[in-house]
Amino acid sequence: MYFPFPLSSSMLWIGLLIIFLIAEAATVGFISIWFCFGSLCAFAAAKANTPFYVQIIVFFVTSVASIILTRPFVRNVLKLKNNPTNFDRILNQSVIVTERIDNRMDTGAIKHDGKIWTARSTKDDIIFEKGSFVTVDRVEGVKVIVK
């Protein structure tokens, strides 16, 4: 069997399998597990003394087939529930001003759901007095921008 590298093709596939396993262990989601299957099948093909180009084809076909057949299942199993945060709940809400909002004086606060947020107006020339109601337009960093 002709192999264009100084090591055996079996060692190449085992080496790639180890690399893909390390990459999989280092990541949060399933990123390279499919290539592990491809490497394992290519290793089996190498042990069966198939030509190197056949081993490459086995690697790619197995990897792609693994992705196509298992990815939807893995997505459903790993589907993470998106829990809303304070950020999500505060957008477009009417909130009460607890400290005068004045961008030029760098002051302002609002209260939402029992929590105090630093607030700024969407425009520098608009001032909101304490006790008035405003609508949260967006959040920038730890400050809410109100209108």
C-alpha positions in Angstrom: 0.0 0.0 0.0 1.4 3.4 -1.0 1.1 6.1 1.6 2.6 9.6 1.0 3.6 10.2 4.6 6.5 8.7 6.6 4.1 7.1 9.1 1.5 4.5 8.5 -2.0 5.6 7.6 -3.4 3.8 10.7 -1.3 6.0 12.9 -2.5 9.1 10.9 -6.1 8.2 11.6 -5.5 7.4 15.3 -3.6 10.7 15.6 -6.5 12.6 14.0 -9.0 10.8 16.2 -7.0 11.9 19.3 -6.9 15.5 18.0 -10.6 15.5 17.3 -11.3 14.0 20.8 -9.2 16.7 22.4 -11.0 19.4 20.4 -14.3 18.0 21.4 -13.3 17.9 25.1 -12.1 21.5 24.9 -15.4 22.9 23.5 -18.8 23.3 25.0 -21.0 21.8 22.2 -20.6 18.9 19.8 -18.1 20.4 17.3 -15.8 17.6 16.2 -17.4 14.4 17.4 -18.5 13.6 13.9 -14.9 13.7 12.7 -14.0 11.3 15.5 -16.4 8.8 13.9 -14.9 9.5 10.5 -11.4 9.0 11.8 -12.4 5.7 13.4 -14.0 4.4 10.2 -11.0 5.5 8.2 -8.7 3.7 10.7 -10.8 0.5 10.2 -10.4 1.0 6.4 -6.6 1.4 6.9 -6.4 -1.8 8.9 -8.3 -3.5 6.0 -5.4 -2.4 3.7 -7.5 -0.2 1.5 -5.8 2.4 -0.6 -5.3 5.8 1.0 -7.7 7.6 -1.3 -10.4 5.1 -0.2 -9.6 5.9 3.5 -10.0 9.6 2.8 -13.4 8.9 1.1 -14.5 6.8 4.0 -13.5 9.6 6.4 -15.4 12.3 4.6 -18.5 10.1 3.8 -18.7 8.9 7.4 -18.2 12.4 8.9 -20.8 14.0 6.6 -23.3 11.1 7.2 -22.8 11.4 10.9 -23.5 15.1 10.8 -26.6 14.7 8.6 -28.0 11.8 10.7 -27.3 13.0 14.2 -27.2 16.8 14.2 -31.0 17.3 14.4 -31.2 14.8 17.3 -28.2 16.4 19.1 -29.8 19.9 18.6 -33.0 18.7 20.2 -31.2 17.0 23.1 -28.9 20.0 23.8 -31.6 22.7 23.2 -30.9 25.2 25.9 -33.8 26.9 27.5 -33.4 30.7 27.1 -34.3 32.1 30.4 -35.3 35.8 30.3 -33.0 38.1 32.3 -33.8 41.5 33.7 -32.5 42.9 30.4 -35.2 41.1 28.4 -38.0 42.0 30.8 -37.3 45.7 31.0 -37.3 46.6 27.3 -40.4 48.6 26.2 -41.7 48.7 29.8 -43.2 51.8 31.4 -41.1 52.5 34.6 -41.1 55.2 37.2 -38.3 57.7 37.6 -36.7 57.5 41.0 -34.0 60.1 40.4 -34.2 63.0 38.0 -32.9 61.9 34.6 -30.6 64.6 33.2 -27.9 63.5 30.7 -26.0 66.8 31.1 -25.7 66.4 34.8 -25.1 62.7 34.4 -27.9 61.8 36.8 -30.9 59.5 36.7 -32.4 56.3 37.9 -35.5 54.3 37.3 -37.2 51.4 39.2 -38.4 48.2 37.6 -39.6 45.1 39.4 -38.1 46.3 42.6 -34.6 47.0 41.1 -33.0 50.3 40.6 -31.3 51.0 37.2 -29.1 53.9 36.2 -31.0 55.7 33.5 -30.3 58.2 30.7 -32.5 59.9 28.2 -32.5 59.1 24.5 -31.8 62.8 23.9 -29.5 65.1 25.9 -32.0 68.0 26.0 -34.9 65.9 27.4 -35.1 65.8 31.2 -37.5 63.5 33.2 -38.4 64.5 36.7 -38.7 62.2 39.7 -42.0 60.4 39.9 -42.7 60.6 36.1 -43.2 57.5 34.0 -40.9 56.7 31.1 -40.5 53.9 28.6 -37.3 51.9 28.3 -36.0 52.1 24.8 -32.8 50.1 25.1 -30.0 49.0 27.5 -26.4 50.1 27.0 -24.1 48.4 29.3 -25.5 48.8 32.8 -27.7 51.8 31.9 -31.2 51.9 30.5 -32.0 54.5 27.9 -35.5 55.9 28.3 -37.9 58.0 26.3 
